[in-house]
Amino acid sequence: MSPMQCRDDRTDAVRELRIAVDGIFFQYASSGIARVWTALFEEWAKSGFIRHIVFLDRGGGAPRMQGLHCKKIAPHDYARTGADSLALEQICRELEADLFVSTYYTTPTATPSFFFGYDMIPEMIGADLSQESWREKRRAILHASARLMISQNSARDLERIYGLPEGSTYVAHCGVWKSFYPPSPNEITSFRSKHRLSGQPYVLMVGDRVGVDGYKNGKLAFDAMSRLPDPSRFTLVCVGGSAVVETGLAALAPKTRIIRLKLDDEELRAAYGGAHAFLYPSRYEGFGMPVLEAMACGAPVVTCRNSSIAEIAGDAALFVGEDDPAGMAEAIERLCQPSVREAFIARGAVQAPKFSFADMACQVADALISTHRRISSGELARPNGVWQDLRETLQTMQSPKGVGLLLRQEARRQAVSMLRKFGGDPSRSWLWAMARELHRDPGRWMTIAGAFLRNGLGRRRQAARQEGRRRPP
């Protein structure tokens, strides 16, 4: 369906639908996922669908564009997710919202929600799902009346992990961000000169090189460089990720020049276009945006056939095994043949335009309208009333008073456990004394509870910032 057809059909489809979109992700980062939503808003502004959207602005660089109605709300706080959910419900009622969508896994209580997901990486790689951010994701999946993922593979993983009916998840592929298209020869020459890359060809990596439990698999690329007939022939250019190339990775390619760069979109476009090859060795992705970016800019791609990568790359990439550095080295060498390199550049130029944010915006809007109609008809259930009780309980447990109670209980439990194990006089146990003081003067220990919450919040914010630096999966 063309954007124009999409606009005409949608204008007649729903007149009064109101959708609250929580801009939580914009509070934490302005790249990656935020770009996806900015692109959606831009397309909806063109089609007119944006009039159905109320953007909940948490004060974090919300997109500003004509037609997007914004409402300022309190900043998000992972130490107060219970209170946040209750507040979101109140806001939805004030707005008379028919549907709620979050840019990153928040939910109200009684208002129907539409889960918008990006990947199942934490669940698939065995990450610590006890972190509050991932617990919120699970709550959002269970709360939702309907769900959408940005690749067929991620949708299948979601359904399998949560026991959802096969094919019940909407899918809308991301597009290529407007900044990425083939650079001119002059732009490539300027980039190479600026970064001292004029003397030899280079291969390119973009983004995190390690990831949680190593799922980004950067070691494959570094090991491959050392297996080239002449490891010093190419420079390995790393864009983004850790500010310093990891020592363990660099040690795998001791004879290869390795540089790390921080680039804006304009320079990254030139970096893609001038690369001998773009290496993307990840073991799992929810989408694989850099693959499309590289293809759109004219770089041949070497990657692994797994998760959503095969779905996105099609036949336009050279695929190697996740644990086959010799195979990746061979692929890099194959691209030294002009005919092979030109063939894969041409395939990428055909593949990348198959993915557009205009199409994605139509698909997401259609899914939202369909979900609203199915809820209204009774085909899809509204949230169970237990969500209000669960969030109220969580709010109590996350309050300083609640944390103080937990501290008192834990101190008593630890004291009793130690005394039973090692024996001794309770009156001389510092743990027991602490528990007794907590019981006698809880107010005195609220400072401890506050520090406990602040430290936990600091760790969660750092995790959120690291998540925000990831490109859309």
SVG drawing of the C-alpha trace seen along z (x, -y; Angstrom):
<svg xmlns="http://www.w3.org/2000/svg" viewBox="-18 -23 70 47">
<polyline fill="none" stroke="black" stroke-width="0.4" points="0.0,0.0 1.4,-3.4 1.7,-6.2 -1.1,-8.1 -3.4,-5.1 -2.5,-4.6 -3.4,-8.2 -6.8,-8.1 -7.9,-4.8 -6.9,-5.9 -8.6,-9.2 -11.9,-7.5 -11.1,-4.6 -11.2,-6.1 -12.4,-9.6 -12.1,-9.7 -9.4,-7.3 -6.9,-8.7 -3.6,-7.0 -1.3,-8.0 2.4,-7.4 4.8,-7.4 8.0,-9.1 10.1,-7.4 12.9,-6.4 13.5,-10.0 14.2,-10.8 17.2,-8.3 18.5,-8.6 18.0,-10.4 19.4,-7.7 18.4,-4.2 14.8,-3.6 14.1,-7.3 15.0,-7.5 12.4,-4.9 9.7,-6.8 10.8,-10.2 10.5,-8.6 7.0,-7.3 5.9,-10.7 7.2,-12.3 5.4,-9.9 2.2,-10.2 2.4,-14.0 2.4,-13.5 -0.6,-11.1 -2.6,-12.9 -2.7,-10.0 -0.7,-12.1 -3.9,-13.8 -4.7,-10.6 -1.5,-10.8 -0.8,-12.4 2.9,-12.3 3.7,-12.1 6.8,-14.2 9.0,-13.3 11.4,-16.1 13.9,-14.3 14.3,-15.8 10.9,-15.0 10.4,-15.4 8.9,-18.7 6.8,-18.7 3.6,-20.2 0.5,-18.3 2.1,-16.4 0.2,-17.2 2.4,-16.8 1.6,-16.6 4.4,-17.1 4.5,-14.4 6.9,-13.5 10.2,-12.0 10.5,-8.2 12.2,-6.5 13.0,-2.8 13.0,-3.0 9.3,-4.0 7.7,-1.9 4.7,-1.1 3.8,-4.7 4.7,-5.5 2.1,-3.0 -0.6,-4.4 0.2,-7.9 0.0,-6.8 -3.4,-5.4 -4.6,-8.7 -3.2,-10.5 -4.8,-8.2 -8.2,-8.7 -7.7,-12.5 -6.9,-12.3 -9.7,-9.8 -7.2,-7.6 -8.5,-4.6 -5.1,-2.9 -1.6,-3.3 1.7,-2.6 5.1,-3.0 8.4,-3.7 10.1,-1.5 7.9,0.9 5.8,-1.2 2.1,-0.5 -0.9,-2.0 -3.3,0.3 -6.8,0.3 -6.3,-1.4 -5.6,1.1 -2.0,1.2 -0.3,2.1 3.2,3.6 5.8,2.2 8.9,4.4 12.3,4.3 14.1,7.5 14.2,10.5 17.9,10.3 17.9,10.4 15.6,13.4 17.5,15.2 21.0,14.8 20.2,15.6 20.7,12.1 19.8,11.2 16.0,10.7 15.7,9.6 16.7,6.1 13.7,3.8 13.9,2.7 13.5,6.3 10.8,7.0 8.9,4.0 9.3,5.4 7.7,8.7 4.8,6.8 4.3,4.8 4.1,8.0 1.6,9.6 -0.5,6.4 -0.9,5.8 -4.0,6.5 -1.9,6.8 1.8,6.8 4.1,5.8 7.7,6.6 10.0,5.1 11.0,8.4 9.3,11.8 12.0,13.6 11.6,11.4 7.8,12.0 8.3,15.8 10.7,15.6 8.2,13.5 5.4,15.9 7.5,19.0 8.9,17.5 5.6,16.3 3.4,19.1 1.4,16.7 -0.6,18.0 1.5,18.4 1.1,15.5 -0.7,13.4 2.0,10.7 1.9,7.8 5.2,7.2 6.4,3.9 10.0,3.7 12.0,0.5 13.2,-1.6 16.6,-3.2 17.1,-6.5 17.1,-9.4 20.7,-10.3 22.0,-7.1 22.4,-7.0 25.4,-6.6 28.1,-9.3 29.8,-11.1 33.5,-10.2 34.5,-13.6 32.8,-12.9 34.6,-9.5 38.0,-11.1 37.5,-13.8 36.6,-11.3 39.6,-9.1 41.9,-12.1 40.6,-13.4 41.0,-10.1 44.3,-9.1 42.8,-6.3 44.1,-7.3 47.0,-4.9 45.2,-1.5 41.7,0.0 39.7,0.5 36.9,2.7 34.3,1.3 32.4,2.3 29.7,0.1 28.3,0.2 29.0,2.3 31.7,5.0 31.0,7.2 27.4,6.8 25.9,8.7 27.6,12.1 29.4,11.4 26.4,11.7 27.8,8.9 30.6,11.4 33.2,8.8 35.9,11.4 34.9,13.1 35.9,10.0 39.1,9.4 40.2,13.0 39.3,13.0 41.6,10.0 44.5,12.0 43.8,14.9 44.0,12.8 47.0,13.6 48.4,10.2 46.8,9.0 48.4,5.5 46.7,5.0 43.5,3.5 42.8,1.1 39.9,2.1 37.8,-0.9 35.5,-0.6 32.7,-3.2 30.9,-3.6 30.9,-1.1 33.4,-1.5 35.6,-4.6 38.7,-2.4 38.9,0.8 38.8,3.7 42.2,5.1 41.1,8.7 39.8,8.0 42.8,6.0 45.1,8.8 43.4,11.1 44.7,9.0 48.1,7.8 49.4,7.0 46.3,5.1 46.0,1.3 42.9,0.7 41.3,-2.7 38.1,-3.7 36.1,-6.7 33.1,-8.6 31.2,-9.8 28.0,-11.8 25.6,-10.6 27.3,-12.5 30.7,-11.0 29.3,-7.5 27.6,-7.6 31.0,-8.3 32.6,-5.6 30.1,-3.1 30.5,-4.2 34.3,-4.0 34.6,-0.7 36.0,2.4 33.5,4.4 31.1,3.9 31.5,6.6 28.5,7.5 29.3,10.6 26.4,10.6 24.9,13.8 21.4,12.3 19.6,9.1 16.1,7.9 16.4,6.2 19.9,5.3 19.7,1.7 23.4,1.2 23.1,3.9 20.6,1.9 22.5,-1.4 25.6,0.2 23.8,1.5 22.0,-1.9 25.4,-3.6 27.1,-1.2 29.1,1.1 29.2,4.9 28.1,6.7 29.7,9.7 27.5,11.1 26.0,14.2 22.9,16.0 20.9,15.9 17.9,14.3 16.5,11.4 19.7,10.7 18.9,13.3 15.4,11.8 16.8,8.3 19.8,9.0 18.1,11.4 20.6,12.6 22.5,9.3 25.2,10.2 28.0,12.7 27.1,15.0 29.7,16.8 29.4,18.9 29.3,17.3 32.4,19.2 34.2,19.3 36.9,16.6 38.6,18.3 35.3,18.1 35.0,14.3 38.6,13.8 37.8,15.7 34.7,13.4 36.9,10.3 39.3,11.7 36.5,12.6 35.5,9.0 39.0,8.1 37.6,9.4 36.0,6.3 33.2,8.4 32.3,10.0 32.4,6.7 30.3,4.9 27.7,7.7 27.1,7.5 27.0,3.7 24.3,3.9 22.4,6.5 22.5,4.2 21.2,1.3 18.2,3.4 17.6,4.8 17.8,1.6 14.8,-0.2 12.6,2.7 12.5,1.3 11.0,-2.2 9.6,-4.1 6.7,-5.1 5.6,-1.5 6.4,-0.9 4.2,-3.9 1.3,-2.5 1.7,1.0 1.9,-0.3 -1.1,-2.6 -3.1,0.2 -2.2,2.4 -3.2,-0.2 -6.6,-0.8 -7.2,2.9 -6.3,3.4 -8.7,0.7 -11.6,2.2 -10.9,5.7 -10.9,4.4 -14.2,2.5 -15.8,5.5 -14.7,7.7 -12.5,9.9 -9.5,8.7 -9.6,8.5 -9.1,5.4 -6.5,5.5 -7.6,7.5 -8.4,5.5 -5.5,7.3 -3.0,4.9 -4.2,2.0 -3.6,4.1 -0.2,5.3 1.0,1.8 -0.3,0.5 1.6,3.3 4.7,2.5 4.4,-1.2 4.3,-0.4 7.3,1.9 9.3,-0.7 8.6,-3.5 11.2,-4.4 8.9,-3.0 8.6,0.2 12.3,0.5 12.9,-0.2 10.6,2.7 12.5,5.0 15.8,3.9 14.6,4.6 13.3,8.0 16.4,8.9 18.7,7.8 16.7,9.9 16.8,12.9 20.5,12.7 21.2,12.3 19.1,15.3 20.7,17.3 24.2,16.5 23.5,17.1 22.0,20.5 25.0,21.4 27.8,20.2 26.2,19.7 26.8,16.8 25.0,14.2 22.4,12.2 23.1,9.2 26.6,9.1 25.7,9.5 26.0,6.3 23.5,7.6 21.0,8.3 21.7,4.8 21.1,3.2 17.8,5.1 16.7,4.0 17.6,0.3 15.7,0.6 12.6,1.7 12.9,-0.9 13.6,-3.9 12.6,-3.3 12.8,-7.0 16.5,-7.1 17.1,-4.4 15.2,-6.1 18.5,-7.7 19.9,-4.2 16.8,-3.3 17.1,-6.5 20.8,-5.7 19.9,-2.2 17.3,-3.4 19.6,-6.1 22.4,-3.6 20.1,-1.1 18.6,-3.9 22.1,-4.9 22.8,-1.4 19.5,-1.3 20.0,-4.6 23.5,-3.5 21.9,-0.3 19.3,-2.4 21.9,-4.7 23.8,-1.7 20.6,-0.3 19.9,-3.7 23.3,-3.7 22.3,-0.6 20.9,-1.2 17.4,0.2 17.7,3.9"/>
</svg>
